[in-house]
Every structure is written in C-alpha cells, then in structure tokens.
C-alpha cells in the first residue's frame, strides 16, 4: 500500500490578494514553510504564484497580540460598493483611521532611480504635474476633516524640493494645526540651495532623506548614479548647521545593500542632524529591479542583519510591532543615547507587556499612563525626531527610573529642555510595504498610512501603489497639467 505523505507547509490562513500580472483580486493562502511565511495564490488566467512575505514564521505567529483595536476617522470619503480594495477613500469597512497622510506635490525628479514606486523622473519636468495652492489646501482640509488634529503629513513627489511652492505647502500644513511636517527628499538640491535651506530652518520640517548606503555600487543600482554619497553627506552637514532634523530612509535590496544596514545606523547615531533611520525592504511597484519573489528582504531579515552588523548594539528582540496597523507591517524601537552608549528602551520598560492587546489589558497592575505613552510612540503617527516623541520616550523610561538614564550626570527629567531630550533619543524603524506579489487585503484594511489625493480621498499606501489608483490619479493630473 502507498504511504500517505504530509504536505511541506502549515496552512495558516486564507486571505485575498492580487494577480501580479493582471491585478485581478484572487484568493491567497498564507503558508508556513521552513520557518518562512509564503503567500501562494492562483489566477485563473495566469496560473500559480508564490512569494515570501515574512522571513520568520515563528515570529509571525507570535506577534498576533500586537493588533490594536482600530479607531474610526471622523468621516469616510467613499461608500462600500465593489469590496476591498476597490472602494478606497476611506470606506466604512476600513478598520483604522489615518495615522499619517502623504501628499505627492509633483511628479518631476532630478534622479531617474531604477527603484521608484512613484515612477517619477527627470522627463516629468516637461510632462508631469505640479499641484497648486488650491489643490494642496483642499487635500490638507480633507485630512483635517477626517482626523480632526492630524499628527503627521509627508510632502513627497517626485522630488518635492523642485516644486516652487514647497515652502508654502509646509506653512499651510502647519497653519492647519498639523504639528509634524516631513519632506521626503533625495537631498540633492538641499546640498547647494542656501535660500531653500534658510527657509527650512525657519519652518522646521523634518527631512525624510533617501539614504541607501555608502557603497558607490549601491547607489548605482538603486538610484542610477554612483556619485551620490558625497552630496548626501554634504546635505546632512548643512541640515545640522541649520538645525533641521533628518531621518535616513533606506530601501534595502537583498544582495545590493543588505550588508550596509548596520553601517547606516552607526552613521546616523553619530551625525548631529539624524534622529532616526527607517529601513524599507524593496518592493515591486511601478519601477523596480528584477527579482526573485521568494528571495526578497523582509522585516526579520533586516532586523537579524542589524543585530549581526552592530554586534548586538541593537537586537532583534529590541523591536516591537506597531499595533495601529497589522503587526507584520512595521517594527520600531527607540534608544537612549549617552555618549557612545546606546540603550534601547525595551531593555528598561516592559513595552511588549503593555502593548499585548489579547492579554495584558485585563491585568490589575496595568499602567494606563505608560500605555498611552507607548501607544503614541508605537504608532505610524509618532512624529519621529520631534521633541514630543522624545518627551514620551523619557516619560516612559522615567516610570522605571527616577533619573534620565541617558545622561552621565543623571539629571532628573524636569531639568531637561525639550531639545535636550530629543538629542538623547534615536529611533530605528523598519516598514515592509506590499506589492502585487505580497498584497494582502487583510493588511490593507487596517492600513494607517494613506495617500491624500486631489479629490479628497485617502487611499492606503499599498493599495494606491498596487491596485491601479496611482495610474488613475496620475493620468488625470497629467491631463489637467497639459490643458491650455
């Protein structure tokens, strides 16, 4: 008699995804195989597809308690008609409000990066779009109407520093009570434009700086030029002189710059302009490099590399999932700095215990004040590098220690100015966006990072870049831009 054979996978769940070829919505299986999480799906027209979605199945299962109940926005923009992900706007079936809003103010860029989810480039200086005061004002008003008092908005592109009204848009956001404005930039113009830098020094946005590594080969493969490092280092020095804060943003591609993860963090810790690092595993939306979907970088791969390359200065268990989105999307830690000493606050405060939404909310010893502080920090709306977040970090730690552990002299918290606190705090974050290969409707339904588009809708980041919304909005804006 023939012997029965076990399947090589553990079936974990069934969800909905996209066909990478035609973008049709199809069923998808989440499987555990050799301690990796695999998405397997079949399109009736294009057959079977498999992709790696998370590099550690044990961790994937263990982080289920980090799933915070969603918060309703003040208003929705669309109705439920065709089902997720085709009703984005946000619709009433969306499970979370918008922690962070993102506005693409132009499509032109001064680089032609081989890796670009916005599909921007130098040619769009002629054929692309630039939003005007009225459009951006309406988009910001829509964000405020949905959120009341939004915490964070990012102005992006293209390359937003090429837009002649960028500084007006920063001021417009601040005038509407949005306290933390970020500019997503490659930094090239900031390296030499004194007037722009002077105005930024007055307005004090945070520069979300594209910074993929130091090797010329890294920049050639990801950004199309190998001579970018010196320019970006100059930009950071100028930002430090102007007292403008920066967060380094690195797209991590396996076999290209995954060996530079530790070096990027070590550099950021030393540079006076840098208050954090955000690692984003490369994903395949719009313009991207050729890849094997079963061999992509995921969050656990980034964190394991960071632990190895920093000799344990940061460990994988220092990082906690962000509960406002799905726990598999985003991991964060904050570290206290004292000279060369770096202490992740997870080694001082029971962050995991407080953010366990399946268990610890029922404990009699539960500290509601610390919970509120940690929920502000472990959120996509946390204003990275700000005095507000720094104060939250120190308040959380102060619950476990009477004096600031980041100071050699042990000053009490009350003796610090807000800027002093911020200089003692450093954030490291890794966020894995989904593409048509890894798209999971369950995750999209709880997304809290939204593109704000000119008609006032708020579209989840991964839906905007994978489902077809970007193409629709860009085509409409380009038609308007070319209208005499």
N, C-alpha and C positions, 0 to 999 in steps of 0.2 A: 504493500500500500504506500502511496505517496505521502510524505510527511508535510504537514502544514508549516508554512514559514511566516514569521512575523514581518510586518511592514517595517521599513527602516526609519519611519517617522512616528512621532507622537502627534496626533491631531489635537490642536489646541482650541481653535475656534473657526467659525465661518464668518466672513465679512463680505463687503463689496469693494471692488477696485475698478481699474480701467484696463482696457487692452492697450498695450504700448504702441500698437500700430494704428488703430482706428479710434481710440479714446472711447469706445463703447463701454458702458457700465456693465460689469460682469461679476459673478461670484468669485470669491477668492478664499483659499484655505490658508490658515496660519499653522505651520508645522514646526515642531522641534526636531532637528536632525543634527546629531553630533554636537550638541550644545550650541547650535546656531538656530536662529529663527528665520524660517524661509516662507516666503509667500508663493503659493502655487495657484495658478488660475488658467482658465481656458476660454478663449474667444471662439465662437462658432465659425468665424471667418478666417482667423489667423492662428488657431491652434493653442498649444500649451506654452506657458511662460513660467519661469521661476526666477526669484530674486532674493538676495539676502536683505533682510530688513533690520536685524539686530544681532550683534555678534556674540551674545551670551544668553542662552535660553534660561539658565537658572536665574540670572538677574532679571530677565524679562518677566518671569513668573513672580519673583519676589517683590517687585515694585508695585503690585496691584493696590496696596493700601494707600499709595500716594495719588489718589484720584479725588480731588476736592469737589464737593458739590458745586455745580455751576451757578453763576449769578446772571439774572436776566438784565439785558440792556433796558434803558428807559423807553426805547421804541425800536420796533423792527422796520425794515425798509421794503421787504417783499413778502409775498404770500406763498404758502405751500401749494404747488401745482404739479410739478413733474417729479418731485422727490430729490433727495440729496444725491449728487452735488449740483443739481441743475436749477435750484431756486435761491442761490446765494444772494445775500443782500444786506443784512442777515434776515433769515426767515424765522418764523416762530418755532420751528423744530430744531434750531441751533441751540446747543446746550451750554453756551458760555457767552459772556459779553466780550467786548474788545479791550484787551489789556493794552495793546499797542496798535496805533494806526500808522500806516505808511502811505505817503503820497509821492508818486513819481512826477516831478515837476517838468521834466524834459526827457527826450529820448536820445539826444546827441551826447557823444562822449569823446574824450581825447585819447582813448585807447580802443583797440579792437581786440578785446580779450578772447582767446579761444574758448574760455569758460565764462558764460554770461547768461544768467537766467532772464535778464531783461532784453536780450538780443539787441543791445544798443551798439553804437559805433560811430566812427568819425564821419561816415557817409550821411548820417542822420542830421548833421548840421545843415544840410540842404533840404532833406526830405522829411525830417522828423517833426515833432511837435514841441511847443513850449506853452505851458499853462500860464494864464494871466491872473491878475488880481482877483477878478470876479470869480473865476473857476476855483482858485485855491481858497478864497474866502468862503464860498459855498460848501466846499468839501470840509473845511475846518468846522463850519457851523453844523454840518451834518454829524460830525464826530461828537461835538459838544452836545447836540440834541440826543444822541444815542447814549452818551456816557455821563452827562452832567458835568463832571470835572475830570476830563481825561488826564492821565498822568504823563504819557509819553507819545510823541509823534516823531516819526522819522521822515525827513525830506530826502528823497532819493532821485535817481534818474535811470538811464543815462548818468552823466556826471553833473550833479546839481550845481557845482561851483561855476559851471559855464553859463548858467541862467542869470540874466542881468537883474532879475528881481528876487534872487535867493534871500538876500538880507531882509527885504520887505516881508517875505513869507515867514521868516523866523520871527520877526517882530509881530506879525499878525497872529501867529500861534500863541506867542507869549501874552499878547493883549487879550486873548480869549481865555486866559487862565490855565493854559497848558504849560505846566511848570518846567518840563524837561523836553527840550527840542534837540534832536540829533540830526546831523548832516552826514549822510552816507557818501563817502568820497574816496577816490583813489589818491588824493593828496597832491597831484602834480601841480595844479595851479597854486595851491597854498604854499608851495616851495618858493615862489617868487613874487606873488601879488601882495604888496605891502598894504594897499588900500583895503583889500578884502580881509586881510588878517587883522587890521586895525579895527574894522567894524565888528568882526567876530569877537575881538577882545572886549568890546563894549556890550555885545548882546549875550555872550557867554553860552552859546550852544555847546554840545559835546560833539566832537568829530569822530564818527564811526569809520575808522580808517582801514581801508583794504591793505592787508599786510600778510602775505602768504609765506614769507620766509626770506632767507638771506642768500641762498644759492642762486647764481645767475640762471642756472637751468630751470629752477622752479619758476621764476618769473617769465622766462621764455615760453615754457609750456603752458602756463596758466594765463599769462597776460600778454603774450606776444612780443615781449621785449625783455632782454636780459640786463638792461642798464637802469632798472628802476630803484634798486635798493638805496643808492646814494641819495636820490631825490627824496625818497620817503623818510630817510633818516634826517635830512635837512628840514623837511616839513615838521617832523616831530620836535626837533630842536627849536624851530620857530614858534610852534604852538606852546612849548614850555616857556619861552621868553614872554609870550603874550598872555600867559596864564589861561590858556584854553585847554580843556581836558580832552583826552582821546581814549578811545577803546580800539584795540587792534582786532581786526576781523580777518581770520584766515580760512580760506577754503582748502580743505585737506583732501588730497587725491592720493590713493594708495600707489606707492612706487614713485611718487613725484616729490612730495614734501612731508610725508608722514614721519620722516626722520628728523624734522625740524620743529616738532611740536614743543619739546622741552626748551629748545633754544629761544623760541618766540616768547614763552612765558618768562624765562630767566631775563631776557632783554626787557620785557615790559615791567618787571619788578624793579629794575634799575633805573628806568627812564622817568624823569620827573613829570612828563606830560601824560603818561599812560596810567590809567586807573583800572584797567581790566583787559581781558582777552576773551574773544568769542571764537570758538572753533566751529566751523560748519562743514561736515563731511560733504564732499562734492556730490551734487545730484544732477540728474539728466533732464533738464527742462530748457527749452529754447536751444541756445548754442552750448555745446559741451564736447568733451573729449570722447573718443571711442573708449568703450569699457566692457568689462565682463560683469553683468549684474549680480553674479554670485561671488564676486571678489571685491566689492566696494567697501569703503570705510564706513563704519557705524560708530555710534557713541561709545560702546565699550572698547572698541579698537583705539579711539582717540585717548580715552582715559587710561587704558593699560600702557599706551605709548608714553603718556605724560608721566606716569609713575616710574617707568623704567628710565626715561631720559632725564628726570630730575632727581634720581636716586632716592625716591621716597619723600622728597620735599612736599609733593602732592601725591596722595594715594587715591586709589580708585574709591575706597570707602569714605573719602572726604566729600564726595559729591552726592547730592541728594536730588531726586527728580523734582521738577517744578510741577506742583499739583494743579495749577489752574488750567493747563492743557492736559492731554493724555500723558501719563508718566514716562512713556517711551520717547517723547519728543525732545526733552530738554533737561539737562542736568547742570547744577550750579553749585559752586562753593564760594565762600568769602574767606579771605585770610587776613589776619592782623600782622602788620609789618613793624619790626623794631630792628633797625639797622639791617644786618644780613639775616636776621631771624624771621622765619615765615611760619605762622601758626594758623592753619585752617580752623575756623570757629567750630566746626563739627567735632573737634577734639576737646572743646571747652563746654559746649552746650549740647544737650540731647535733642538735636534737630529732628532726627528720624522719629523719636518718640512723640514729639509734639505734632508732627505732620502725618501721623498714622491715622487716616480717616476711618478705617474699619475697626479700630480697637480703642485707641487712647482717648477719644472724645468722652468715653464713659468713665475714665479714671477719676477718683475723687481728688487726686493731687494735681489734676490738670491745671496748668497756669495759663489763664486766658490772656493775660497781658503779653507773655512771651509768645503765645500762639499768634496773636495779632501782629506782633513784630516780625516773626518768622514768615508769616503768610505774606507780608508786604515785601520781604526780601526774596522769598522763593515764588516770584511772580514775574510774568513777562512784562508787567508794568513797573517793575523795580527800576528806578532811574539810576542806571549804572554810573558810578563815578561821582555821584552827587553828594552834597553834604547831608541830604535827607537820608539816603541809604546808609551812609557812614554812621550817622547817628543811630539808626536802627541796629546796625551791627554792634555798636558799643553798648546800646541798651540791652541787647540780648546777652552779651557777654557779662555785662555788669550784674545781671541776675545771678551769675555763677561766681563772680569775683568782685570784690568791693572796689578794686582799683584797676585802672586800664592796664591789661597785660601786654599791650603793645609798646608801652613806654618803659624805658630803662629806669626812670625815676619813679615809676608807679603813681603818676598823677591821678587823682580822682577824676571821674567823668566830668564833674561840674567845672573843673579847671581848664577844660579844653574849649577852644573855639571850634566852630563848625568846620572850617578849612583844615585845622589841625587834625580833626577826626578823620576827614577824608584822606589825608596823606597817609594815614595808618591802615587804610583798608584797600584790598585788592580783590577784584572779582575774576573768577575763571568760569567760563560757561561753554557748554557745547550743545548745539541745537542741530537736529537732523531733519531737514525738510524733505518732503516726499515728492517723487516724480511719478510719471505714469507706470514705471516698473514697480514702485513700492507703495503706491497710493492706497490708503485705507480709509474708507468712508467713516468708520468709527472715529478715527483720529480727527478727521476734518470737521465732524460735527461738534467737537469740543475745542476747535482751534480758537486761540485768543489773539492771534497776530493777523491783522486784516489790512488789505489794500483798500484805501478810500478812493473811489473812482469819481469822475466828474459829475455823474448823475446822483451822487449822494449815497450810493450803495457801499456796503462794507463786505468785501469778498475775502474769505480765508486764504492765507498766503498760498498754500499748496494747491487749492482749487484754482486760484487765479492763474497760476503758472502751469497747470497740468490739464485742466478740463477744457480750455478754449476761451476763457474770459479775457485773458491778455490780448489774444489776437483780435477779438471783437472790439475791445476798447481802443487798441492802437489803430485799427483800421478807421474807426470813427474819428479819432483825434487827428489822424493824418489827413483825412478828407477835409476836416474843418480848417486845418493849417494851410491847405493848398487852395482854399476857396478865395477868389479875388475879392 
